[in-house]
Amino acid sequence: MTRIEEMGAAAEKAARGLRTLGAEKTEALKAAAKALKDNSAAIIRENKKDMDAAEKAGMSVALLDRLMLNEERIRDMAAAMIEVALETDPVGRILGGEKRPNGLIIEKVSVPLGAIGIIYESRPNVTSDAAALCIKAGNAVILRGGKEAYHSNRVITDILHSAFVGVGLPENCVQLVEDTSRESARELMELVEYLDLLIPRGGAGLINAVKEGAKVPVIETGVGNCHVYVDEFADIDMAREIIFNAKTSRPSVCNAIETVIIHSKIAEAALPEIKKKLDEKNVEIRADERAAGIIPATTPAEEDDWYTEFLDYILAVKIVDSIDEAIEHIAKYSSGHSEAIITNSLENADKFTENVDSAAVYVNSSTRFTDGGEFGLGAEIGISTQKLHARGPMGLSHLTSHKYIIRGKGHIR
Amino acid sequence: MTRIEEMGAAAEKAARGLRTLGAEKTEALKAAAKALKDNSAAIIRENKKDMDAAEKAGMSVALLDRLMLNEERIRDMAAAMIEVALETDPVGRILGGEKRPNGLIIEKVSVPLGAIGIIYESRPNVTSDAAALCIKAGNAVILRGGKEAYHSNRVITDILHSAFVGVGLPENCVQLVEDTSRESARELMELVEYLDLLIPRGGAGLINAVKEGAKVPVIETGVGNCHVYVDEFADIDMAREIIFNAKTSRPSVCNAIETVIIHSKIAEAALPEIKKKLDEKNVEIRADERAAGIIPATTPAEEDDWYTEFLDYILAVKIVDSIDEAIEHIAKYSSGHSEAIITNSLENADKFTENVDSAAVYVNSSTRFTDGGEFGLGAEIGISTQKLHARGPMGLSHLTSHKYIIRGKGHIR
């Protein structure tokens, strides 16, 4: 057995112990949250090692900021664990059922998935967030974070594990992969014997590598090439404010927009206003030829730009002559995350919501609301852009499966 | 573009046309059912070509029977299509929703998955069954049947396609892969750009090949290594009748049992009775050493037998000293399909249903009830033995995804 296989077997064993727990899980998360706060000095010390190495390696300021932990951030991590602790247990819910005509009583009950692998990049807070969600849903978890955050992830995992086991959760209910090489990620992707689900959290490169290489079932999260379509019947003020919000309120997140598509009949009136607003945040506009004719001093859009999740103060702009053309553009280039139409036409609103095949389709709203909390689903492990099992914000209930329990009195068929 | 890629692109285009259809789908299935009956002579003629080739190639009688079509079987295929036609449309259902505190109205609506691939073996009736379910759920489908049934599948697909297109469904809503080589299956498994789901239907060899090789999301169906555990507190008459039913009423199906586990305290009283009953159907018993001590004239069970889905009049028998040992045996060897406990102990019934992690867990009932119709779910495309998306009988609703439609009035975040 390789080390990863050993971890898989240990996770499967832990999952069996977690399967039937109830209030113990809540207690465990509370204890772990307290332990994080109590050990913040140790966490900051280990995080410093990662920070020093990253600085030496020339990591960008933005990435350094993602990696950095301080008292406040550790308190936030603990608070997030408490929030998950207090959510309704997603396991053991009776999802449906009936007494069949032959007298068999069939119940559909939610159960944990089993063992979950998470492959993620530099933010060490994912360690506690993912562990909390997996444990609350009764799953064992194997965490495989990035090399640059190894010391931080190591100390956080050790603190969580001690706290969990201290209140009676099974050994190895949370484990961290020591080996941060590509090889360990690949092994995890092929661990079909033990893992029930693999969730990659990070940039498009990571997601695609996992999607390509995984034999374990994967849920893709977080790739958001999102669009706003300004219809010919749009309110221009509303369009301007929504675009400004969806692009600039937090450009680095997956529900921010990357492209504005605008109807030619409204483009001349709307585009200069939109651009003026975006100039407040120095947003770089990559415009197609017709849009550039209306708002000069922009960068010409290349074919690649339509596919790109900029995650930055950059916005692609395209003019279309019909809503159908807008829908086609989205079908071709979108990652299926979130799209919005701005319109006062009921007909066009319906056409857009019916024909755009993305996880979240908005009418007259910013795409920034695609979020577990905003949707009332509680804490989320990511936004799924695939169609099976979970689509859109993925909360605790999506970390469960179900089984049927059937009670008879000697029934035969 | 390869031929398979062309078919994928065509399926994606057809899926866009199917997405918003309603009653048209019902009409299309009715028209196709009629067309199957009207063209039964042509179907039987093409089926004869497959049968002749199969006989010449020395196919077994059992497999020849699976391949064979006659008037009655074609009528059954048509009737199955009508049954699917008359089910409630699984698309466009409002699955939930709420008005959020900020006034955003969020609706969760069921939508088609898109394009589905089905890889299957010799039974040509899968062609019409799978097409009916996929189309009713608004999906385009690419069928890739086995070489031995090619002529039958070809003529059936052509008849369905003509009928579908005749009532206005999009071209290529159902397509059959002409190339029945392994290469075409492999290409289909990697068609991530176009396919939303791949369902293998057939034996364990096919399922495993698809599971190993697929990059497209897969739902495994139909591998059933099912168990009955006879608890120390079982009613022996009930145990005998349930085992006889679960093993012999239809040994070739996935919800038939392969292993009986029996508590040592009841084994001496129960096993001879059970064996006597099974002798009526000449069931071969592969017993562990202790069971063989009670019921001689059995074959010794090998380690491999515990893993095997015999799909035949063969039953493995094992004696255990506790319910925990039975649960462990199932955890190790089961395919996660259906398991039953026979007991009058409420404590043990609860322990079994809580700790056995299979799609369907029975108390005092035959496992043979794991079936879409028996569960009240309607026609099924298979029994899923995996945990994501669909687990257990997979009906029309599992051939859909969902999206969120969010309506605002200029909402920004």
Boltz contact constraints between the chains, C-beta under 6 A:
constraints:
  - contact:
      token1: [A, 20]
      token2: [B, 354]
      max_distance: 6.0
  - contact:
      token1: [A, 106]
      token2: [B, 375]
      max_distance: 6.0
  - contact:
      token1: [A, 113]
      token2: [B, 387]
      max_distance: 6.0
  - contact:
      token1: [A, 196]
      token2: [B, 387]
      max_distance: 6.0
  - contact:
      token1: [A, 217]
      token2: [B, 388]
      max_distance: 6.0
  - contact:
      token1: [A, 238]
      token2: [B, 410]
      max_distance: 6.0
  - contact:
      token1: [A, 241]
      token2: [B, 412]
      max_distance: 6.0
  - contact:
      token1: [A, 242]
      token2: [B, 412]
      max_distance: 6.0
  - contact:
      token1: [A, 245]
      token2: [B, 412]
      max_distance: 6.0
  - contact:
      token1: [A, 353]
      token2: [B, 405]
      max_distance: 6.0
  - contact:
      token1: [A, 354]
      token2: [B, 20]
      max_distance: 6.0
  - contact:
      token1: [A, 359]
      token2: [B, 403]
      max_distance: 6.0
  - contact:
      token1: [A, 360]
      token2: [B, 404]
      max_distance: 6.0
  - contact:
      token1: [A, 361]
      token2: [B, 405]
      max_distance: 6.0
  - contact:
      token1: [A, 362]
      token2: [B, 406]
      max_distance: 6.0
  - contact:
      token1: [A, 363]
      token2: [B, 407]
      max_distance: 6.0
  - contact:
      token1: [A, 364]
      token2: [B, 408]
      max_distance: 6.0
  - contact:
      token1: [A, 364]
      token2: [B, 409]
      max_distance: 6.0
  - contact:
      token1: [A, 364]
      token2: [B, 410]
      max_distance: 6.0
  - contact:
      token1: [A, 365]
      token2: [B, 406]
      max_distance: 6.0
  - contact:
      token1: [A, 365]
      token2: [B, 408]
      max_distance: 6.0
  - contact:
      token1: [A, 365]
      token2: [B, 411]
      max_distance: 6.0
  - contact:
      token1: [A, 366]
      token2: [B, 412]
      max_distance: 6.0
  - contact:
      token1: [A, 366]
      token2: [B, 413]
      max_distance: 6.0
  - contact:
      token1: [A, 368]
      token2: [B, 413]
      max_distance: 6.0
  - contact:
      token1: [A, 369]
      token2: [B, 413]
      max_distance: 6.0
  - contact:
      token1: [A, 375]
      token2: [B, 106]
      max_distance: 6.0
  - contact:
      token1: [A, 387]
      token2: [B, 113]
      max_distance: 6.0
  - contact:
      token1: [A, 387]
      token2: [B, 196]
      max_distance: 6.0
  - contact:
      token1: [A, 387]
      token2: [B, 401]
      max_distance: 6.0
  - contact:
      token1: [A, 388]
      token2: [B, 217]
      max_distance: 6.0
  - contact:
      token1: [A, 388]
      token2: [B, 389]
      max_distance: 6.0
  - contact:
      token1: [A, 389]
      token2: [B, 388]
      max_distance: 6.0
  - contact:
      token1: [A, 389]
      token2: [B, 389]
      max_distance: 6.0
  - contact:
      token1: [A, 391]
      token2: [B, 401]
      max_distance: 6.0
  - contact:
      token1: [A, 391]
      token2: [B, 402]
      max_distance: 6.0
  - contact:
      token1: [A, 392]
      token2: [B, 404]
      max_distance: 6.0
  - contact:
      token1: [A, 401]
      token2: [B, 387]
      max_distance: 6.0
  - contact:
      token1: [A, 401]
      token2: [B, 391]
      max_distance: 6.0
  - contact:
      token1: [A, 402]
      token2: [B, 391]
      max_distance: 6.0
  - contact:
      token1: [A, 403]
      token2: [B, 359]
      max_distance: 6.0
  - contact:
      token1: [A, 404]
      token2: [B, 360]
      max_distance: 6.0
  - contact:
      token1: [A, 404]
      token2: [B, 392]
      max_distance: 6.0
  - contact:
      token1: [A, 405]
      token2: [B, 353]
      max_distance: 6.0
  - contact:
      token1: [A, 405]
      token2: [B, 361]
      max_distance: 6.0
  - contact:
      token1: [A, 406]
      token2: [B, 362]
      max_distance: 6.0
  - contact:
      token1: [A, 406]
      token2: [B, 365]
      max_distance: 6.0
  - contact:
      token1: [A, 407]
      token2: [B, 363]
      max_distance: 6.0
  - contact:
      token1: [A, 408]
      token2: [B, 364]
      max_distance: 6.0
  - contact:
      token1: [A, 408]
      token2: [B, 365]
      max_distance: 6.0
  - contact:
      token1: [A, 409]
      token2: [B, 364]
      max_distance: 6.0
  - contact:
      token1: [A, 410]
      token2: [B, 238]
      max_distance: 6.0
  - contact:
      token1: [A, 410]
      token2: [B, 364]
      max_distance: 6.0
  - contact:
      token1: [A, 411]
      token2: [B, 365]
      max_distance: 6.0
  - contact:
      token1: [A, 412]
      token2: [B, 241]
      max_distance: 6.0
  - contact:
      token1: [A, 412]
      token2: [B, 242]
      max_distance: 6.0
  - contact:
      token1: [A, 412]
      token2: [B, 245]
      max_distance: 6.0
  - contact:
      token1: [A, 412]
      token2: [B, 366]
      max_distance: 6.0
  - contact:
      token1: [A, 413]
      token2: [B, 366]
      max_distance: 6.0
  - contact:
      token1: [A, 413]
      token2: [B, 368]
      max_distance: 6.0
  - contact:
      token1: [A, 413]
      token2: [B, 369]
      max_distance: 6.0
